[in-house]
């Protein structure tokens, strides 16, 4: 039923063998988490969004957002901005690193501080500018990397212009389109418009990868069958659950997905925090007011909410997450939550 649903796809010269992507999410998808997802079967990942202006003006500091853990591949570097010249300059810089497999243009971030200055989802209000930026980035990449675009179906319910914007970026040279099925103003609320994404897929020549609302591997395969899209991009559904990618591989192979064991959850938390600390240690001391370990623990907090909210004593941990603690103390608290068992399990009898 699932085996032939997802097939390899091409983004220009780049072949993606398993088109199940991890979405870029600011504050969540650094190398420590992306690498775990790849190890669990994710087909490709994308960095957190990176400011084109930041790369030009303070290159060393902004480059931290593009840091990878080990040999992350396939991996795209996502850039945002509304100035074609700055986007082109940043694209040239990133393509020259030789560290990435594709470049992605952010034309869909709905955060007010991004969209209100015309970046991210703000580009949907100016389809000509969006296409101009893609054309500039493609030219700057100069065949070294394929260029993709991540966008949404429109700005607001009254401005659903995805047919226009996707036609523009395709003509400008985009090799694939990652499409979130909600308008920017709704951010992550409301239903995903899969019927409209299916219509976009039917109208475009380049691959269209659907994004929005995936909570299970079954969701992914159902949507691919119903819409004909070329792949899926999973965002919030993967937070605290990198095993979602394993589930998709299992379904495709005819195996029944299984819930991660408590030991697997423990190992993932320990390993993600360890990798996060190591990534922080690469930075200059002056960049981290609290030091590498404490900073990594702070970055880990929202992930812990996702990993542990299904456990009985999670509330106790949640009430203390604002405290600044080192890795040993944090993991001791995590252990107490894991030992309490999942809420769906029978209570332990002392």
C-alpha positions in Angstrom: 0.0 0.0 0.0 2.8 2.4 0.9 5.8 0.9 -0.8 5.6 2.8 -4.1 3.9 6.0 -2.9 7.1 8.0 -2.5 9.7 7.9 -5.3 13.1 9.5 -5.7 12.9 13.0 -7.1 15.3 15.4 -8.8 15.9 19.1 -7.8 17.9 20.1 -10.9 21.0 17.9 -10.9 20.5 16.9 -7.3 18.7 13.5 -6.8 16.8 13.1 -3.5 16.4 9.4 -3.0 13.8 9.6 -0.2 11.8 12.9 -0.5 10.8 13.2 3.2 12.3 16.5 4.4 12.7 18.1 7.8 11.4 21.7 7.6 13.6 24.6 8.7 12.4 25.9 12.1 14.2 28.8 13.7 15.3 27.9 17.2 14.7 24.2 16.7 16.5 22.7 13.7 20.2 23.2 14.4 22.7 20.6 13.6 22.1 18.7 16.8 18.5 18.0 15.9 18.8 17.7 12.2 21.5 15.0 12.5 19.2 12.9 14.7 16.5 13.2 12.1 18.8 12.1 9.4 19.9 9.1 11.5 16.2 8.1 11.9 15.6 8.1 8.2 14.9 11.7 7.2 15.6 12.1 3.5 17.0 15.7 3.5 17.2 18.6 5.9 17.4 22.4 5.7 19.2 24.8 8.0 17.4 27.4 10.1 16.7 30.6 8.1 19.8 32.7 7.7 19.8 36.5 7.1 21.3 37.5 3.8 22.1 40.9 5.2 23.6 39.3 8.3 25.9 37.1 6.2 27.2 40.2 4.3 27.6 42.5 7.4 28.7 40.2 10.1 29.6 37.0 8.3 31.3 35.1 11.1 28.5 35.5 13.6 25.7 34.8 11.1 27.5 31.7 9.7 26.9 30.0 13.1 23.3 29.4 11.9 24.7 27.4 9.0 26.9 25.1 11.1 26.5 21.4 10.6 26.9 18.4 12.7 29.3 15.9 11.1 28.4 15.0 7.5 24.8 16.1 7.3 23.6 15.4 3.7 21.6 16.1 1.8 21.3 19.5 3.3 20.0 22.9 2.0 21.0 26.3 3.3 18.0 28.6 3.7 18.4 32.3 3.1 16.0 35.1 3.7 15.8 38.8 2.7 14.0 41.1 0.3 16.9 42.7 -1.5 17.9 40.8 -4.6 21.5 42.0 -4.6 22.0 41.0 -0.9 20.4 37.6 -1.6 22.6 37.1 -4.6 25.8 38.0 -2.6 24.8 35.7 0.3 24.0 32.9 -2.2 27.4 33.2 -3.8 29.1 33.1 -0.4 27.2 30.0 0.7 27.6 28.2 -2.7 31.3 28.8 -2.4 31.6 27.0 0.9 31.1 23.6 -0.7 29.2 22.4 2.3 25.6 22.4 1.0 23.6 20.5 -1.6 21.0 23.2 -2.4 20.0 26.7 -1.6 16.5 27.5 -0.4 14.9 30.9 -0.6 12.6 31.7 2.4 9.4 33.2 1.0 7.1 31.8 3.7 8.2 32.7 7.2 5.0 34.1 8.9 6.7 35.7 11.9 5.7 39.4 12.2 9.2 40.7 12.6 10.2 38.9 9.4 7.1 39.4 7.2 6.4 43.0 8.2 9.7 44.2 6.6 9.0 42.4 3.4 11.1 39.3 4.1 9.8 35.7 4.3 6.1 35.6 3.8 6.2 39.3 3.1 7.4 38.5 -0.4 4.1 37.0 -1.3 2.7 40.5 -1.3 5.1 41.2 -4.2 5.2 38.3 -6.6 7.5 40.1 -9.0 10.0 40.8 -6.3 9.9 37.2 -5.2 10.7 36.0 -8.7 13.4 38.6 -9.0 15.1 37.3 -5.9 14.9 33.7 -7.1 16.4 34.8 -10.4 19.2 36.6 -8.7 20.0 33.7 -6.4 20.0 31.2 -9.3 22.4 33.5 -11.2 24.7 33.8 -8.2 24.7 30.1 -7.6 25.8 29.7 -11.2 25.1 26.0 -11.5 27.0 25.1 -8.3 23.8 24.5 -6.3 20.1 24.1 -7.3 17.8 26.7 -5.8 14.5 25.9 -4.2 11.8 28.1 -2.7 9.8 27.6 0.5 6.5 29.5 0.5 2.8 29.5 1.4 -0.4 29.5 -0.5 -1.0 33.2 0.1 -0.7 36.2 2.4 -4.2 36.1 3.9 -7.5 34.4 3.2 -8.3 37.2 0.7 -5.0 37.0 -1.0 -4.4 33.4 -2.1 -2.0 34.0 -5.0 0.0 30.8 -5.0 -0.6 30.1 -8.6 1.0 33.4 -9.5 3.9 33.2 -7.1 4.8 29.6 -8.0 4.6 30.3 -11.7 7.0 33.2 -11.2 9.6 31.4 -9.2 9.5 28.4 -11.6 10.1 30.7 -14.5 12.9 32.4 -12.6 14.7 29.0 -12.3 13.6 27.4 -9.0 14.4 23.7 -9.1 11.6 22.7 -6.6 8.9 24.4 -4.4 8.3 23.6 -0.8 4.7 24.7 -0.2 2.9 25.2 3.1 -0.8 24.9 2.7 -1.9 27.8 5.0 -1.8 31.5 4.4 0.8 33.5 6.3 -1.7 35.4 8.5 -3.0 32.1 10.0 0.6 30.9 10.7 0.0 27.3 12.0 -3.8 27.5 12.7 -6.6 26.2 10.5 -6.7 23.4 8.0 -4.1 22.8 5.4 -5.5 23.3 1.9 -4.3 20.1 0.2 -6.7 20.5 -2.7 -5.0 23.8 -3.6 -1.6 22.2 -3.2 -2.7 19.4 -5.6 -3.8 22.1 -8.1 -0.3 23.8 -7.8 1.3 20.4 -8.4 -0.7 19.8 -11.5 0.2 23.2 -12.9 4.0 23.2 -12.2 6.8 21.4 -14.0 9.2 21.3 -11.1 8.7 19.1 -8.0 6.3 20.3 -5.4 6.8 19.2 -1.8 3.9 19.6 0.5 4.2 21.0 4.1 1.9 21.5 7.0 0.1 19.4 9.6 1.9 16.1 9.3 1.5 14.2 12.6 2.1 10.7 11.5 3.7 8.7 8.7 0.2 7.6 7.6 -0.6 11.3 7.1 2.3 11.7 4.8 1.4 8.8 2.5 -2.3 9.7 2.4 -1.5 13.2 1.3 0.9 12.1 -1.4 -1.6 9.7 -2.8 -4.4 12.3 -2.7 -2.5 15.2 -4.2 0.2 13.7 -6.4 2.9 15.9 -4.7 6.5 14.8 -5.1 7.5 14.7 -1.5 6.6 15.9 2.0 8.3 18.3 4.4 7.7 17.7 8.1 7.9 20.6 10.6 6.4 20.7 14.1 5.3 17.1 13.9 8.9 16.0 14.1 9.8 18.0 17.2 10.4 15.6 20.1 9.7 12.8 17.6 12.6 12.2 15.2 11.2 8.7 15.0 8.5 10.0 12.7 11.0 9.6 9.9 11.7 6.0 10.9 7.9 5.4 10.9 7.7 6.5 7.3 10.6 4.2 6.3 8.9 1.4 8.1 5.5 1.9 6.4 7.3 2.0 3.0 9.0 -1.3 3.7 5.8 -2.9 4.9 6.6 -2.8 8.6 4.3 -1.5 11.3 5.7 1.7 13.0 6.4 1.4 16.7 6.5 3.9 19.5 10.0 4.8 20.6 11.0 3.1 23.8 11.8 5.0 27.0 15.5 4.1 26.4 15.3 5.5 22.9 13.8 8.8 24.2 16.6 9.0 26.8 19.3 8.3 24.3 17.9 11.0 21.9 17.8 13.6 24.6 21.3 12.9 25.9 22.7 12.8 22.4 21.0 15.9 21.2 22.2 17.8 24.2 25.7 16.5 23.8 25.8 17.6 20.2 24.4 21.0 21.1 27.1 21.6 23.7 29.8 20.6 21.2 28.3 23.0 18.6 28.3 25.8 21.2 32.0 25.1 22.0 32.9 26.0 18.5 31.9 29.6 19.2 34.0 32.4 20.6 33.6 32.8 24.4 32.5 36.4 23.8 29.5 35.2 21.8 28.1 33.2 24.8 27.3 35.2 27.9 26.5 32.0 29.8 29.1 29.7 28.3 28.6 26.7 26.0 27.0 24.2 28.3 24.4 26.6 29.9 23.5 28.0 26.5 23.0 24.6 25.0 20.8 23.6 28.0 18.6 26.7 27.3 18.4 25.8 23.6 17.3 22.3 24.6 14.4 23.4 26.8 11.7 23.7 24.1 12.8 20.3 22.7 12.4 18.7 26.2 8.8 20.0 26.2 8.1 18.0 23.0 10.0 14.9 24.0 8.5 14.5 27.5 5.0 15.9 27.5 3.5 12.4 27.3 5.1 11.4 30.6 3.4 11.6 34.0 5.8 13.8 35.8 6.4 16.2 32.9 4.6 19.0 34.7 7.2 19.0 37.5 9.9 19.5 34.9 8.0 22.1 33.0 7.6 24.3 36.1 11.4 24.4 36.5 12.5 24.8 32.9 13.1 28.5 33.3 15.9 27.8 35.8 19.4 28.0 34.5 21.0 24.6 35.2 23.9 22.7 33.8 23.7 19.5 31.7 24.1 17.1 34.7 21.3 18.8 36.7 19.0 19.0 33.6 19.5 15.3 32.7 18.8 14.3 36.3 15.5 16.0 36.1 14.8 14.4 32.7 15.5 11.0 34.3 12.9 11.6 37.0 10.3 12.3 34.3 11.3 9.2 32.2 11.1 7.0 35.3 7.5 8.0 35.9 6.4 6.3 32.8 4.1 7.4 30.0 0.6 8.6 30.8 -0.9 5.9 28.6 0.9 3.1 30.6 -0.5 1.5 33.8 0.8 3.2 36.9 3.7 1.6 38.6 3.1 0.0 42.0 5.7 0.6 44.6 
